[in-house]
């Protein structure tokens, strides 16, 4: 019944979004120049993308005629010629492709061309000695590619370069030199893959964005949604701040019933254009399908407001979704029920529906910073539009953009950095937008104090401090000390200037040193003599330092007097409290400053600025734990998150251990009951406390929460589409932990099911998922070493661990044939020992550059090699053991590999070679023996005739090798 409900919901969403999408999309402007040039160039790249290399050459010929000097066109045509095997034309195009200095792509393709063609440019090859050269043959021999050409940068990625060179060019070279077919299906597919990758990179440029967008919309109309998704992503990669494109992206996600993903894109569109009617329509449907009645109704009201009439069809559709998706219940009660049933032993299948209800019940209560920010922009923008002469809304809009320009976000796992809560193109762009509104306000009234202060704030944030300083002095001189916000900012300038003056004075008072080096010949050798001279500060330097110090003292007096006067007139107000706290920090007691910041938070609990100042000051004082606890409370004003308390766990786990941090994790679960990380961490704490039943129950809860989260965003066709790999990392780790816990407590079948589920999630990786860093899989560890700093495994390794665990579980039950399937899956993403592919990064593949599995894959290869040895397939076993040495084995596994090779594999391989030699063609053997006798008697010419007869008797490979050696010996003896 649940599955039917999900399918029905998905189909409802897909139909509704097609009915209510506003047809207001305007394509991005076409750049200046000959449009036909861009049309044929775009067509050529699209043909490259589809593997139509001949047609691509024709289109790019047309583009080159229209733009002879465009290096990008020549590069594209050179790529097409290379993939067609037309190497001479390719070399000509690539050598003429003049790209920007930092763009190495033409050079990269030239190295690939050298490998594929066997003809090396003199600038990239090793010269062949004159005596060995043959007429018409190359003068230089191929020498490979420098490592820096494979290492990615701003021009291309490492994965792209590695795929081109090691995935296509080098294998092609090997097959060509061996005289084998270079037009095999494998090479055809490799060429198509590289051509598509190149085309996507080349299509991502501003001149082609409108064409990519139009093509994506056409693909949507033809229901070719995957193709549409790719082209839309290309358009957005170049123009991410286009509201229409982001709206179309949201619509496309809704077509496959991924409402949570769509909701993010709609919010991006509305942040860019606060009146994008289609985005409000789509977001209302997305929110309704997630059970978020508050957001759905709010957006419905905005649709009615901006369209000028009630949208009854949309309202009816939202009501239909509410009937299926809305849950009116206390999220914490549902969390308690979920845990109760999990600890009692309920199966995960019965827990997921409860977890889904929990997500939907929590949805209307959840605060999302991205949407809160967009709501505030819309309110202020509407107020500014309503009255072109209104100053106040423009000031508020400028200050809000300024205050929130530094995007808020949470950082939990070590080394990840801040994960932003909302989309932002750049903070500088938003500050530029703030300056625009501040200047509008100043233009309306050039003497308006608030407008001038707002402009000064923004100029300061943009680094234009001298302009801001002049404006603030003007404000303070005109308004006296009655504007605490202006005085507070002015005091910050004074403080910064005083610091600069004192630093210059300190530097002038410091002695300087100079040194000179010369060599002297002495009786015991040549000595290197270095003489260092100390230069005391000059009297002029000391005088200037004293003057700077006096200037700083005067400035400090001025700042103090200005702040004291402003505090008197603003005593007890919001800005007054913050100004007084700044004053105490500078001229008084830091304890008093902390008390005043705390007082400002208590008196104005909804002031985000007061909370921010308190948190900043706590960090300044070194009270980091206190700051994190304060963040946990204050961040709920703009984002429902448990991130600060999870970060507190990471910070203190080595010092305090799990027992002391468990209360923080319990609180984190109450702050954000759907964050499965808090529950997963708490499960570890319970396991360490030997409370195994609750630990297993909490792991079940965490798994149910994550499965439900993904299920809500996979309500239809989207279930078959890839997901961001790290988006599934937490669930993959939870499933593995749960599988292990159940197996070790006597429930192997249930444990096996969860272990397999973890590995199956890897089937949804995107093409680069094996190389993705799986941050969500990281866990705090009190036993982790200080160095190296912990970092996540990549997607390939995380999946490999799950497959290996499944294989081991089956092996323990005697189901060896089934176990082999999982061992092969665990060993899939490993580098062959004989491969030329370099280890990029840390040499293990646990980074964004390499998609190689390590650790578990080595263990799996050893298990596979054991089966090969048992089946007497010694060559296959030897190859697997060699590969295992490249897959990060432990010290014990490395010893085991060496022992297996030396004791179990090599002796059998040697015996096989001897057997091959002994098993011979009798007729050929007689002739070989006769030739040996003739050679012993010095009859070398007769021996050569006998050996030629032996060749005609179909000798075995071993006999043929022996015949060849004897022919060489007989020929040399005859020449002597």
HELIX and SHEET records of a PDB file:
HELIX    1   1 UNK A    2  UNK A   20  1                                  19    
HELIX    2   2 UNK A   35  UNK A   49  1                                  15    
HELIX    3   3 UNK A   53  UNK A   66  1                                  14    
HELIX    4   4 UNK A   71  UNK A   84  1                                  14    
HELIX    5   5 UNK A   87  UNK A   96  1                                  10    
HELIX    6   6 UNK A  105  UNK A  117  1                                  13    
HELIX    7   7 UNK A  130  UNK A  132  5                                   3    
HELIX    8   8 UNK A  147  UNK A  150  1                                   4    
HELIX    9   9 UNK A  158  UNK A  164  1                                   7    
HELIX   10  10 UNK A  165  UNK A  169  3                                   5    
HELIX   11  11 UNK A  170  UNK A  177  1                                   8    
HELIX   12  12 UNK A  185  UNK A  203  1                                  19    
HELIX   13  13 UNK A  206  UNK A  208  5                                   3    
HELIX   14  14 UNK A  209  UNK A  221  1                                  13    
HELIX   15  15 UNK A  225  UNK A  238  1                                  14    
HELIX   16  16 UNK A  243  UNK A  255  1                                  13    
HELIX   17  17 UNK A  259  UNK A  272  1                                  14    
HELIX   18  18 UNK A  277  UNK A  289  1                                  13    
HELIX   19  19 UNK A  293  UNK A  307  1                                  15    
HELIX   20  20 UNK A  312  UNK A  325  1                                  14    
HELIX   21  21 UNK A  331  UNK A  343  1                                  13    
HELIX   22  22 UNK A  348  UNK A  363  1                                  16    
HELIX   23  23 UNK A  369  UNK A  386  1                                  18    
HELIX   24  24 UNK A  392  UNK A  403  1                                  12    
HELIX   25  25 UNK A  427  UNK A  444  1                                  18    
HELIX   26  26 UNK A  449  UNK A  461  1                                  13    
HELIX   27  27 UNK A  465  UNK A  479  1                                  15    
HELIX   28  28 UNK A  484  UNK A  509  1                                  26    
HELIX   29  29 UNK A  539  UNK A  569  1                                  31    
HELIX   30  30 UNK A  574  UNK A  587  1                                  14    
HELIX   31  31 UNK A  590  UNK A  603  1                                  14    
HELIX   32  32 UNK A  608  UNK A  620  1                                  13    
HELIX   33  33 UNK A  624  UNK A  634  1                                  11    
HELIX   34  34 UNK A  635  UNK A  637  5                                   3    
HELIX   35  35 UNK A  643  UNK A  671  1                                  29    
HELIX   36  36 UNK A  676  UNK A  688  1                                  13    
HELIX   37  37 UNK A  692  UNK A  712  1                                  21    
HELIX   38  38 UNK A  717  UNK A  720  5                                   4    
HELIX   39  39 UNK A  725  UNK A  728  5                                   4    
HELIX   40  40 UNK A  729  UNK A  744  1                                  16    
HELIX   41  41 UNK A  748  UNK A  760  1                                  13    
HELIX   42  42 UNK A  761  UNK A  764  5                                   4    
HELIX   43  43 UNK A  769  UNK A  771  5                                   3    
HELIX   44  44 UNK A  775  UNK A  777  5                                   3    
HELIX   45  45 UNK A  795  UNK A  812  1                                  18    
HELIX   46  46 UNK A  816  UNK A  826  1                                  11    
HELIX   47  47 UNK A  856  UNK A  870  1                                  15    
HELIX   48  48 UNK A  874  UNK A  885  1                                  12    
HELIX   49  49 UNK A  891  UNK A  900  1                                  10    
HELIX   50  50 UNK A  901  UNK A  905  3                                   5    
HELIX   51  51 UNK A  906  UNK A  918  1                                  13    
HELIX   52  52 UNK A  922  UNK A  936  1                                  15    
HELIX   53  53 UNK A  940  UNK A  951  1                                  12    
HELIX   54  54 UNK A  957  UNK A  975  1                                  19    
SHEET    1   A 2 UNK A 126  UNK A 127  0                                        
SHEET    2   A 2 UNK A 140  UNK A 141 -1                                        
SHEET    1   B 2 UNK A 409  UNK A 410  0                                        
SHEET    2   B 2 UNK A 419  UNK A 420 -1                                        
SHEET    1   C 2 UNK A 512  UNK A 522  0                                        
SHEET    2   C 2 UNK A 525  UNK A 535 -1                                        
END                                                                             
